[in-house]
Amino acid sequence: MKWVIVSVEDKGHKVDRKFIVVMVLASVLTVAAFVVYLYPGRGVGYAPSQPIPFSHKLHAGERKIDCKYCHTSVGRSAHSNVPSLNVCMNCHQHVKKDSPHIKKLTDAYNKGEPIQWVNVYVLPDFVYFNHERHVARGVSCAKCHGNVQEMEKVYQANTLSMGWCVNCHREQKPPAPIECSTCHR
Amino acid sequence: MQEQKQNTAPKKYWLSLNEYKTPALSNAHTKGEFLELPEKMADELGVNRRNFLKLMGATTVLGSLAGCTRRPVQKIVPYVNKPEEITPGVPNYYSSADPITGQGLIVTTREGRPIKVDGNPEFPEGGKGIGLTGQATILDLYDPDRLRMPKFKGENVPWEIFDREIKGALDEGQEIAFLTRTTHSPSIKRVMERFRASHYQFDPLGMEHMHRGQQESYGRAVLPRYRFDRAKVIISIDADFLDTMITPEEFSRQFISTRSLDGDGYSKLFMFESAMTLTGMNADKRVSIHPEDHLHLALAIAKEVSRLIDRNIDGLGESFSIANVAKRSEVEEDLIKEAAQQLVRNPGQSLLMAGGVGAKTEYAVAVQNVVNFVNSALGNEGTVIDGKEMTSNLYQGSVEQVERLVTAMNAGSIDTLVVHGVDPLYDLPSSLGFEEALRKVKNLVFVGTYFNKTARKAQYVAAESHALESWGDVNPSNYLYAIVQPTISPVWNTRSFLDSLIVWTGIAGNSPPEENSYEMVRNTWRRVKDEASAPGDFEDFWVKGLHEGFFDGAKNQNKDRNSGLIKARNFSSGALKRAVSTAGSLRPYRAEGTYTLLVKPSIALRDGTQSNNAHLQEIPDPVTKMTWENTVSLSPKTAEALNVKDGDFVNLKNSNAAIELPVYVQPGLRSDIIVTNMGYGRVGGRITDEIGGSAQSFLNTIDRIVTHVASGVKITPVVGKSRALANTQEHHATEGRDVSFETSYEEYLNAPESGIVHHLKEITNLWNGHEYKGYRWGMVIDLNKCTGCTSCVMACNVENNIPVVGRDEVVRGREMHWIRIDRYYRGDAENPEVINHPMVCQHCEDAPCETVCPVLATVHNDEGLNQMVYNRCVGTRYCANNCPYKVRRFNFYEYNQPMNGKMEYPIPLSKNPEVTIRSRGVMEKCSFCTQRIEYAKNIGKREGRRIGDNDLQTACQAACPTDAIMFGDMNNGSSMVAQQGKNPRSFVVLEELGIKPSVSYLTKIWNRTPSEEHGDSSHH
């Protein structure tokens, strides 16, 4: 199909140029507004701010703390946990006690109030992902989560779409299961 | 189609009287898959095609906009200090016990909240069966209508204020009395002793007649332990031991064990009953009688037994001859003779049983005496009946105790009455005068979970915690103890009865030796250890008790609970004489133009304590298939005579009471008997407040017995008042196709495959078939072990987050249960035979549902599962239309989240996190508990092995008290299901469709002689 560009002044039809500009601008703004509005959680790059700016780059990258030191249940449960505050306090009762962020952490710990972190990797409720199986098969954390050790602020590194999951399952040798009930219950 | 090949003509079954009268396929319920079609609803709403298209357009636009919502930001809230034993995503299991029934429980918790309760399979009595009420208890825990905090004079107050205010009522100088349900908890008993108080016990389903019969016959009032597993013949006179009597789950397990085809012999159950019960449905011979004839029938059997064993008994005169009793009771002479002969032929291995609550008359004690005489004469006492060693501690309450309490109250000698666990203003017959006597009591303290009738009169209402939130202990049977272990901290600001009592002992001037219920239970456990002289360290003993869930002291006393001889007691002949003299002066029940009403506990609600549980309300009654209300059951003849049909309202009235109820026409009833269920019409919750009428006013107290049989009841139809009943029996009907196969034991011995009718020899298959390399899941349901108790339905509801739809939706045939028990009648409407047939998704290999789904939302997997993918389903409902088993359920509304897409707190806590909450517009059905399969497979992979029968049970299988449901891997030759595949009794339903179901059934075997098989007997 060939695009036909028709001049607004053709065939004697007088159309207000201003009107066209306004319409185009309005359309662009509407689309932009939708994109901005829908941005959180939609796909790659979602990087919400956390109540404490925890740096994976510092902990996992520079200090080389193993992922499983904090995310303890990743190898024995479907869920990988976000560490409870007492795990943070193992080190931070000694390390960088004076930092304002660590003070906030210590405060919360002493008061017994949990920190409400923002979930970055959000799966729909009808998807049942199992961390244990993937870790046991030797799938590296980075395969899904990206190079977390280089992230100052964690962002979503992959689309987490069903196609993305299934393609990877197909590529395995032998292929990983791709039955519906593998993930949907 | 190929030519039909029939070995034998199929038996004719009918689901309901409608189907009985009119041939299948012609009634409203079988015309379409869905009872109410959208087109019809549209017509009613005045929507025509043009409007419909307009609305459709608008919906599309709105729908696409609605799809553009911003995804909510989700928070992750970790623990501050993570408890060591909790791993997110991994369930924990705790042992506990039910404080009322004393049964051992296994509680599944996820992230610190209990989500499923099952029976403890190791528990010495009862085993894994905990019945409908036990399975449903998890929903009571999360009931938003529970009392949330204590009330003083109607006002919610904190505990500190409540305890301060209650001081005056419990102080020294106050005469205190406790009125409770049977309390077998040793800790509660111990703490009660610290109050200088009298303790009265009362059970809404009282067994006082049994206690008194034992007292008169053997000199001690006990509730014996019945051993149905040792009886080859059971003659029951209105003893509904598979329904609600004492411990029905244990009895079911014992009874079914005598109907094993591997052992020698096969038991026989004769049921003489006045209502239609589950026990009667499972009887080899069921005979309708009138409760007035209980005593004469028992005496006639006793007389014939005495004659057969050459024992001369004085006083059993001609009026108890078989001929006279047969004439009086309209029971065939031969049947009474046969019953007596069967008993005599199996001395020490038979049981004559009587005493069901639903048919309790004022001379129930006399009937017990006769029954005890026969059992003693035949040596069943001491073998089948244990009245000495492992006697039951349940149902110790009696109306006699209430009478003493009322007398004391009237005399003004009780200042403070503490009521726990019962609602006396509802439960007690008004003839006792409890309500009037209550006015003489200064302080009424109510401890309970609902704001019921009694609570509304009480100045002090102590909100009680649920058993899953409390420490406690139970002692259901001699030597047997179990710990009630909390699995969640109280959801509301509530306190357990034990904790309240401990706090109040401190108030009453005695400083409590223990600080709280935990300390108290531990100290009790110390005593249990000492009493049994159990060796070893206490801490080990305590941890073992918590881990195993019980302690059976019998072993330490060199007694074996399950085998060994029991010492027989001596029958006192005076008891029989008293029974004979009672029989001489019976009050006549039958009178021209009146009916006899039975107020019977139902299997789902029992006494109605859990009547605010929506899941229990929506369970179809195993007999009537009624949900959400109590009806009055009339025989077809009575209904015809009164010119009423299902749903028409009638007035029931006798000299004491009146009630208006809708009619339900029940096959198998005598025409002079009408039946209704108890437990309805309670107050204290949004569900129970609205449902049914209370028939309690028809209960009476005569001669220290609460009678459940009311005579002289007149029925007057309420002209013009009628409504559709929420009855599921015609829903999902099988349209007269052959579904269930049964045979007799005799025929089975001749040909094990007898009864099965094959319609097609071979079928051409259009499909390529499937290849199953790994696992291949399958289920076998043994109809011979299924009693129809419906526990599986409740277990499935809880496991799979199945929503309640409510009465109106059930009327429209939209109940969501993934498993249903089809109940088929056979024979004539006056006395039909019954077969129960559990029906689940059959996971067909060539499934008709799969081929019609336009979006591949239901597909087959490589392990034989017919998968249902909710997120792909667009709701065409083609699959449900094409399912020959009618097992697919559609979410017409947002059933699970009825409040604008939300659930009321704390209901979300009850949901199983491993199962998707389905929303409006999607289809669902039995998944073979695919979440449990995935969980077990994960463990198998972790441990590098193939999983077997021990790794995996479906929810229904785990709940079945009789192990009728087997599930496993058919590719594993040693699995139960693979073994059963070779069973000659095995058949699949609707084999002629050639769709190869993964569920197979084993035929039902009756112990009937061919002459007893009536109805359609064309197969001979």
Interface residues (C-beta under 8 A of the other chain):
Chain A: F34 Y37 L38 P40 G41 R42 P48 S73 R76 S77 A78 H79 N81 V82 P83 S84 L85 N86 V87 A108 Y109 G112 E113 P114 I115 Q116 W117 V118 N119 V122 P124 D125 F126 Y128 N130 E132 R133 A136 P177 E179 C180 S181 T182 H184 R185
Chain B: C68 R70 R71 V73 Q74 K75 I76 V77 P78 Y79 V80 N81 K82 T87 P88 G89 V90 V859 N861 D862 E863 L865 Q867 V869 Y870 N871 E914 V915 T916 I917 S927 T930 Q931 I933 E934 N938 K941 R942
